[in-house]
Amino acid sequence: MSGLAPSAPTSPQADATPEAGIAAGGEHGFTVEPLQGWHLPLLDDPALLPLQPLLRRAVLLAVPERLITALAHRRPLAPQVLVALQRDGVGRPAVLGLIASRRLNRSGSCWQVEHLRLRLGGDETSGSPVRSEVMVALLREAIARGRGAASWIATAASLDAARLACLRELGFQPQRTDRLWRWVPGPAVAGLTPPGALQLLPLSGATAPLLWHLEQACCPAQLRQLLDRRIEDLLDQSHGRGWLLLDPNRNQAVAGVRWLADRPGGGQVLELSVHPGHRHLIGPAAELLLRRIAAAAPQPLLWLTSEVGDAEREAWLATLGADVEGEQVLMARSVWRRQGKAPLAAARRIEAVLEQLQPRRQPMPTPAGPVAGRS
């Protein structure tokens, strides 16, 4: 896996926080608004229908999340969903597209664009905005609302030139290209057991530190810095769904798999990690992990990725009978923000204290003899 370098800093003007509620969307008069319940019936375009379960969950969690966040002062867990709306002459709204994003850690330092979709219908020559304009407006508004984020990541199909161009326009830079694989497990191979003395364990609060250390070892340093992930973040993201192979002699996880997300079209997206010093486990041992996590899923359909150029993993996936479903580019963007007034005021106070210690000031006079009025 190649390193993931943060993109060049962007200007503070580009990250200015918009007015609460609605953001203007250019000369065509569309707006970008937070998802609300009355939007759901409007999301009937074929491109948006597969996201209905996620959107309903976001609406249901919106109110309790705001309350819990206000009381506990923590980052929300629900996805942030924004919709682009255009109203006709009599005020009837139509959805142009939506964006769903979420934070990848509890601190909120890293956010991810999960879905960015535009409706399939619409005619750009009949008063509708250009699709790229809608896409950029949705991305810009999502980034502006992700307060506290130091970095963003997103993926785009390698052949989707329009989306790649929009991401580049907002400061995203390509980091690596992955092949996407689709695998439906067939009948299990007889005698598929952990090799040697390795132990097969489920992901839990007790084993999460082992899987976290494994993923840290497999992840390039720049990507680790970008994700800024802790053990609790790993558990949050995977919902405790995963398996790992443990070397009991070293108390070290040498291979592991965990759930990342449910794909809107069906199946589950997985993260498969194999320790760099145990690449020989890419084979029956890794297949055992995949079959264990697939056995507990309602639909035994798995989605995995392999970095372009990883011939060993690609050959193994092909041997399993997995199908290549295209390539996707991983993009990253760093967010630079202007310092607020509070840090500047604190700096001035420190400067004032240091100024009192400068040697150029005249020393206070001290009495050379007894003080008058004392015996």
CORBELDA-V216890 format. One record per pair of residues at least 24 apart in sequence whose ideal C-beta (glycine too) atoms are under 7 Angstrom apart, sorted by the first residue. I is the first residue (numbers start at 1). J is the second residue. Records with the same first field share a line. If there is no record, write none. Layout:
I = J  J
This chain:
1 = 176  220  307
2 = 175  176  220  307
3 = 220  222  223
4 = 175  176  220  222  223  226  330  332
5 = 175  222
6 = 151  226  332  334
7 = 171  172  173  332  333  334
8 = 171
9 = 334  336
10 = 171  335  336
12 = 337  338
15 = 143  144  335  337
16 = 144
17 = 144
18 = 141  144
23 = 141
25 = 84  129  137
26 = 129  133  137
28 = 86  127  128  129
29 = 86
30 = 84  85  86  96  129  134
31 = 85
32 = 82  84  137  138  141
33 = 82  83  85
34 = 82
35 = 59  81  82  83
39 = 83  95
42 = 93  94  95
43 = 95
45 = 95  119  120  121
46 = 120
47 = 117  118  119  120
48 = 95  98  117  119
50 = 264  265
51 = 115  117  264
54 = 79  100
55 = 81
75 = 103  106  108
79 = 114
80 = 142  145
82 = 138  141  142
84 = 134  137  138
86 = 128
95 = 119
96 = 129  134
97 = 134  135  138
99 = 138  139  142
101 = 142  146
104 = 227  229  233  237
105 = 228  229  230  233
106 = 232  233  236
107 = 228
108 = 148  149
109 = 148  149  150  151  228
110 = 149  150  151  226  227  228
111 = 146  149  152
112 = 153  154
113 = 142  152  154
131 = 162
132 = 162  165  166
135 = 163  166
136 = 166  169  170
139 = 166  170
140 = 170
143 = 170  335
149 = 335
150 = 334  335
151 = 226  332  333  334  335
152 = 333  335
153 = 330  331  332
154 = 331
155 = 328  329  330  331
156 = 328  329  331
157 = 326  328
158 = 327  328  329
164 = 329
167 = 331
170 = 333
171 = 333
172 = 331  332  333
173 = 331  332
174 = 329  331
175 = 330  331  332
176 = 307  330
177 = 308  327  329
178 = 305  306  307  308  327  328  330
179 = 305  306  308  314  324  327
180 = 303  305  325  326  327  328
181 = 304  305  306  317  322  323  324  325
182 = 303  322  323  325
183 = 302  304  320  321  322
184 = 300  301
185 = 290  291  294  300
186 = 321
188 = 291
192 = 284  287  288
194 = 245  285  288
195 = 285
197 = 248  249
198 = 245  246  247  254
199 = 246  248
200 = 243  245  288
201 = 243  244  246
202 = 243
203 = 238  240  241  242  243  244  258
204 = 240
205 = 235
207 = 244
208 = 234  235
210 = 244  246  252  253
211 = 242  244  253  256  258
213 = 253
214 = 253  256  273  275
215 = 273
217 = 275  276
218 = 273  275  276
226 = 332
241 = 293
242 = 293
243 = 289  292  293
245 = 285  289
254 = 278  281
255 = 281  285  286  289
256 = 289
257 = 289  290  293
259 = 293
263 = 303
266 = 299  301
267 = 299  301  302  303
268 = 297  302  303
269 = 303
270 = 302  303  304
272 = 304
279 = 312
282 = 312  313  316
283 = 316
287 = 320
